[in-house]
Each structure stands twice: as C-alpha cells, then as structure tokens.
C-alpha cells in the first residue's frame, strides 16, 4: 500500500479509537439515560438506580509519570531577615493597627 494512503488511514483508526468512547458516552447521556424527576412535596427517600453503568464508565486520563517537567524559575531561598512588614506613613508614631479613614457615621 502506498504511504500516502497508509498514514492517514492509520491516523484515522487511532483517532476513532481515542475519541470513540467519548461519543458512546455522549450518546448514552442524550438518548438512553433516563432521569426521574421527583414532583412530590412530601419527605421521602428514593430508591437507588443500580442498573445504569453511566456513572461507572470512566475514561482513562492521558497521564505519563515518567515525564520530567523543566524548571523555568530558579528557586533560591531568601536568607535576609525582614525587620518590619509594614511601612507606616508617620515615622514618629508606629501604631499596632492599620491606618484607615474616619468612621462614616
């Protein structure tokens, strides 16, 4: 077979294999999955629906634990000590609370 035909054919087969389960799940959610809406105003307990596998159908994530992420930021520890965390407006009177405006009323 020609490479011009083989590569797109293999790509389409792989794409259908990866995206196919998503379409099956969407089809089930839109067409086959039945939800019961309660209209009763009384206090009661509903029976659990065990026959639907829609909630148990999970797709695997594309996680590769061997991948090493590059570090773009150099993490150097800060060695100098911070003496004062707040710069007050008045150098003569340092208050223990934050400066603010007068009360409105």
C-alpha positions as CSV (number, residue, x, y, z in Angstrom):
1,X,0.0,0.0,0.0
2,X,1.1,3.5,-0.6
3,X,2.4,5.6,2.3
4,X,0.2,8.4,1.0
5,X,-2.8,6.3,1.8
6,X,-1.5,4.3,4.8
7,X,-0.5,7.1,7.1
8,X,-3.9,8.9,7.0
9,X,-5.7,5.6,7.4
10,X,-3.7,4.7,10.5
11,X,-4.2,8.2,11.9
12,X,-8.0,7.9,11.4
13,X,-8.1,4.5,13.1
14,X,-6.2,5.8,16.1
15,X,-8.3,8.9,16.3
16,X,-11.5,6.8,16.2
17,X,-10.1,4.6,18.9
18,X,-9.4,7.6,21.2
19,X,-12.5,9.6,20.5
20,X,-15.0,6.7,20.1
21,X,-15.6,6.2,23.8
22,X,-16.5,9.9,24.2
23,X,-19.1,9.6,21.5
24,X,-20.6,6.5,23.1
25,X,-20.8,8.2,26.5
26,X,-22.4,11.3,24.9
27,X,-24.9,9.1,23.0
28,X,-25.8,7.3,26.2
29,X,-26.3,10.5,28.1
30,X,-28.5,12.1,25.4
31,X,-30.6,9.1,24.2
32,X,-30.6,6.1,26.6
33,X,-30.0,7.6,30.1
34,X,-33.3,8.1,31.9
35,X,-33.5,10.5,34.8
36,X,-36.6,10.5,37.0
37,X,-37.6,13.9,38.3
38,X,-39.5,13.9,41.6
39,X,-42.6,16.2,41.8
40,X,-43.7,15.0,45.2
41,X,-43.5,17.6,48.0
42,X,-43.6,15.0,50.8
43,X,-40.5,14.0,52.7
44,X,-39.4,10.6,51.2
45,X,-36.4,8.6,50.1
46,X,-35.8,7.5,46.6
47,X,-34.5,4.0,45.5
48,X,-31.0,3.9,44.1
49,X,-30.7,3.1,40.4
50,X,-28.2,0.2,40.1
51,X,-28.7,-0.9,36.5
52,X,-27.2,2.1,34.8
53,X,-23.5,1.9,34.2
54,X,-23.2,5.5,33.1
55,X,-21.7,6.7,36.4
56,X,-19.2,3.9,36.5
57,X,-18.0,4.5,32.9
58,X,-14.7,6.5,33.2
59,X,-12.2,7.2,30.6
60,X,-8.5,6.8,31.4
61,X,-6.5,10.0,31.6
62,X,-3.5,10.6,29.4
63,X,-1.0,10.8,32.2
64,X,2.7,10.0,31.7
65,X,4.5,9.8,35.1
66,X,7.9,9.5,33.5
67,X,7.8,13.0,32.0
68,X,10.3,15.4,33.7
69,X,8.9,18.9,33.8
70,X,11.5,21.6,33.2
71,X,12.1,24.2,35.8
72,X,12.0,27.7,34.4
73,X,12.2,29.6,37.7
74,X,15.2,29.4,39.9
75,X,14.1,28.8,43.4
76,X,16.7,30.4,45.7
77,X,15.8,30.7,49.4
78,X,15.7,34.2,50.9
79,X,18.4,34.5,53.5
80,X,18.0,38.1,54.6
81,X,15.7,38.8,57.6
82,X,12.7,41.0,57.3
83,X,12.7,43.5,60.1
84,X,9.4,45.3,59.5
85,X,6.5,44.1,57.4
86,X,4.6,47.4,57.2
87,X,5.8,50.9,56.2
88,X,3.9,53.4,58.2
89,X,3.0,56.9,57.0
90,X,4.3,58.5,60.1
91,X,7.8,57.8,61.2
92,X,7.2,59.2,64.7
93,X,4.2,57.1,65.7
94,X,4.1,53.4,64.8
95,X,0.7,52.1,65.6
96,X,-0.2,48.5,66.3
97,X,-3.2,48.6,63.9
98,X,-3.5,49.5,60.3
99,X,-4.2,53.2,59.4
100,X,-7.6,53.9,58.0
101,X,-10.1,56.7,57.3
102,X,-12.6,58.2,59.8
103,X,-15.8,56.3,60.5
104,X,-18.7,57.2,58.2
105,X,-21.3,57.5,61.0
